[in-house]
Amino acid sequence: MKKDSITRRKFLKKTSIGATGGALSLGGATSIYANIVKQADIPAILGGTPVRTRGLGVSWPIYDESDIQMFLDAYKSNRWSEYSNRDTERVVQFEKMYAETMGTKYCAATNAGTTALDAAQRAVDVGPGDEVITQTNTFIATAQTTFNLYALPVFIDSDPDTFMINADLIEERITENTKAILPVHIGGAAADMDKIMAISKKYNIPVVEDACQAHMGEWRNKKLGAVGHLGCFSFQAGKSLCCGEGGAVIGDDENLMAKVDAYSNNGRTRWGSSYKRITFAGIGSNFRMTPFQAAVATGQLRRLEEQSTLRDENSAHLEKLLKEIQGVKPTYKYLGQTRRAYYIYQMIYDKNYFNGLSKSKFRNAMSEEGIRLGNGIDSSLHRGSFIEGYLNTRAFKNIFSKQRLNKYRRDNRCPVNERIGEETGISLGQRVFLGTKKDMEDIVEAIVKIQKNASKLL
Ligand SMILES: Cc1ncc(COP(=O)(O)O)c(C=O)c1O
């Protein structure tokens, strides 16, 4: 069997337990695990009884009558659009609450995570001909928003142990054109912010965090999104804080945040608020959040800490049980990560502990047990056909030389992330961690069943 791929040196810097504390001692985990092993018999894919007849995960989103009332109040207020930034507005009230939750001075709400990323990159002056350092395993919007500013997203490969941006590869990709670093706390785990902020300082390049999947995650006890110069969030329906569509930018820098805020509101500056009167000559667009979105997000915000704590507890239970198994483990975390978020909880599959059973066959067998695993975050954006869509536009051809675009194409290589997508990345969604401890044990039972019988599943 293959030796665990992580070296001792790396292990000292990273550990696989994602949440602080835990509901279960290791001894307790061992006896639960022993029972699971006893129970685990014929896999469903070979005709056995599935571990679960009902899928995992709670129904999402979660709301009650009070949420509906908040939405109706916004409806009946007859104020269906807010753009004055007065303290009485629902959107402004939400912004204040979110800034407080995130521990930043300012929050500017937007109508999506995509527009949050757009406004934030504009605020740090990303524009035609520039480059923004980002990563390949992220949602397409991270890169699209850079391309939409006629700049090039420079895709950095992933760390094979954490599945985060490999911060050791950033410095060699910095050029005179680099205008921002845009790390993504993908899945809700933290990127290595110590290294990233040190590079930012050394080269005087701002950091815009894409925290669209990372509500309530923390780096050294600071909320993800509040570590860099600006942080962007999505409140799209599947996110841990959601209002259908919606987003926000947070930060402490008054000047940058005033730019974000004004850009999102057709260049209008704030009045009756804590921003100074800073004018931007009307530069802007309409990225405004509606009062309906703010009402829903405010309702959801009330549950965010409690839900995050439940996810912490369930993931701690799962992780203690997974310690008993070889071949499936949570991705390692950087030591600075004091809390993770759970939008997509990624794990590392090693077929060498499953008689060489491929990841796709493993996922199929798990699915037959009623445990649907995702494919990790396998988006190797550097291979996306959308890139050529942008590079072949008249604008890109005018702004960039042929040589520069060809070099960009040649440098677009991220082999580690491709391997994660093809062989090692598996995942569970945030809703799964709002279930019960028994759900976590079912996941482990299904894995054990398949491991015991792997040779018959090849
Ligand atoms: C990492 C990341 N960035 C950006 C976005 C864009 O957010 P939205 O869908 O709210 O526009 C998302 C949403 O899925 C995301 O996951």
The ligand as an SDF file (V2000), in Angstrom:
LIG
                    3D

 16 16  0  0  0  0  0  0  0  0999 V2000
  -16.1390   30.9860   -5.3160 C   0  0  0  0  0  0  0  0  0  0  0  0
  -17.2920   31.7600   -5.8840 C   0  0  0  0  0  0  0  0  0  0  0  0
  -17.0580   32.9720   -6.4210 N   0  0  0  0  0  0  0  0  0  0  0  0
  -18.0380   33.7110   -6.9390 C   0  0  0  0  0  0  0  0  0  0  0  0
  -19.3470   33.2650   -6.9590 C   0  0  0  0  0  0  0  0  0  0  0  0
  -20.3880   34.0900   -7.5990 C   0  0  0  0  0  0  0  0  0  0  0  0
  -21.4550   34.3750   -6.7480 O   0  0  0  0  0  0  0  0  0  0  0  0
  -22.9300   34.6000   -7.3120 P   0  0  0  0  0  0  0  0  0  0  0  0
  -23.4470   33.2960   -7.8130 O   0  0  0  0  0  0  0  0  0  0  0  0
  -23.6850   35.0900   -6.1090 O   0  0  0  0  0  0  0  0  0  0  0  0
  -22.8490   35.6230   -8.3650 O   0  0  0  0  0  0  0  0  0  0  0  0
  -19.6470   32.0180   -6.4090 C   0  0  0  0  0  0  0  0  0  0  0  0
  -21.0200   31.4900   -6.4310 C   0  0  0  0  0  0  0  0  0  0  0  0
  -21.2560   30.3080   -6.5690 O   0  0  0  0  0  0  0  0  0  0  0  0
  -18.5880   31.2360   -5.8790 C   0  0  0  0  0  0  0  0  0  0  0  0
  -18.8190   30.0300   -5.3730 O   0  0  0  0  0  0  0  0  0  0  0  0
  1  2  1  0
  2  3  1  0
  2 15  2  0
  3  4  2  0
  4  5  1  0
  5  6  1  0
  5 12  2  0
  6  7  1  0
  7  8  1  0
  8  9  2  0
  8 10  1  0
  8 11  1  0
 12 13  1  0
 12 15  1  0
 13 14  2  0
 15 16  1  0
M  END
$$$$
